[in-house]
Structures are given as structure tokens and as C-alpha cells.
Amino acid sequence: MTESWPAPAKLNRFLHVTGRRPDGYHSLQTVFQFLGMHDLLRFDITADGRIARAQPLAGVPDERDLSVRAARLLQQAAGGTTQGAIIHLDKHLPLGGGLGGGSSDAATTLLVLNRMWGLELDLDRLAELGLQLGADVPVFVRGHAAWGEGVGELLTPVELPEDWMVVLVPPVSVSTAEVFAQFDQEDHLTPASPPIRIRGFHAGQGRNDLEPVVRRLYPEVDKALTWLGKFGDARMTGSGACLFLPVESEARGRAVLAECPPPLASGFVARAMNRHPVHQRLYGN
């Protein structure tokens, strides 16, 4: 059997929308950190250039599958390689949850196929390719917890406590496009945050500016966040729907999760990580 490669989840430890750019995208400030929960990918290399999934992914056609798109983009950037891949994806991260599952799948595909195809593209080039697929892909490609600006692609590595996290998954898939559109319409209710500095984040500044919008649009998220907030500083990651709470130990996390009423949310306990596990295997760092 071919080797399996992890595509870890990420958390946005905070997320400020600091304005809107001329190209229509929003300028952001955030801190990304990885989680010890992941999808798994395997790649069977083909000699005929064919790229395809081994199995269909419910609700995601091939042309929208970020791992397939990443492989095809890498193939084009390689300038005529005859190699391809059959992509096996064991999906564990929720769709529409704000954990970056699709972006992480794409990044792992870029990193691993770059090595398996013998292309030797550097991380700067792989991050450029990743940005064409989504704003969250570069942080997974670069492989380190990071302070992010721009649309999330301007990255400065940071060292954070690798806390245990309780993560709740409300029974809803959030549309990022809908959330940002509503945020723009409701800017009198949820105004853009002023920029902060990294030291401000370390001093406790920062919130998720999209959280009030998501709570209004998705009652399931509101209920789950209200419940989790009873145990500490619970927050939403990304544009939702997933929620997280730092806790002092795995045992405490499991105790909190055990109290969660099943209709409210499912969930898991995982450790936050500053380094991407694929980077540790490929580059030793």
C-alpha cells in the first residue's frame, strides 16, 4: 500500500476584517495554527499524466476538488511532466467548517507530488501555486503557524502555545461567500476592525469579526457557541461553523466534550501544532 500523508486542520486564533480591497477581496489579519486532526491522502503515481480521484467525494465534483486541481496546476507548472496521480482521500475534516480541510488537502498534494514527481520546486513557488487555489493554501504549504495579512497569504511565522483544543462541529455547513456578503451589508453592525500588531495578539487582543454574522445567519452555531462559552474563551474559526476552546489537558477536553448534548454538535479533542507534519517528514522541520 502506498504511503499516507496527513492534511491537518487549522484554526484561526483570531480573525479581523480590516477593510475591502479594490479587487473586491477583504483584507484580513489572523493567526493560523494547525491541529492534530487531519484528512489522509495517498498517491498512486501514473506514467500517462492522468490525474483523477480514486473514489468520488460526495457533493464535490472533480472540477471543484482542490486536491485534483492542485495536482493539475502542479503538472502545468512543471512544464510538461508525463507523470500523473490517482488520489486517494480519506476525508475526516468537515466541509464548510472553517478548518481549512480542502485547502489543506491541496497543500499536501502540492508538497507530496512535488517530491514524488521529482520536480524540486521551492516553497515560494508552491505557495504561489497554492494561492491560485485559495487564500488559506499558502500557510499549509509553508508549514508553520503564522501571523497572516493581506487575504491571508502574507505570512510571518510565530511560535504559539500548543494547547489542547475542544472543537465542536455544529450540524451545518457555512457558506463563506454568504457570510462575507452579509458582513458587507451589515457593516454598521459589524464594522471592520482596526489593524493590530503581533504583540497585541499575544497580549490578548483579537476577536473573530465574522462571528456575529454567522451567529445571526446560523442559529446552530449560535447555540453551540453559547454552550461552549460556559467553559471558557470559546471562539469560531474562520468563517465557521466550527468552534474551539483551549483547555489545560486532553482529559479536560474530553470531559467537556462528553457533556455536549448530541443534537447540539459533534466534536473532537486535538492538540494545536506549530509545525505541519508533512514538513517534518519531507524537510525535517
PyMOL commands that set and color helices and strands:
alter all, ss='L'
color gray80, all
select helices_A, chain A and resi 62-64+66-77+101-116+123-133+137-142+176-185+198-202+211-217+219-231+250-259+277-283
alter helices_A, ss='H'
color red, helices_A
select strands_A, chain A and resi 4-20+26-46+51-53+84-90+146-149+154-157+164-169+235-236+243-247+266-273
alter strands_A, ss='S'
color yellow, strands_A
deselect
rebuild
show_as cartoon
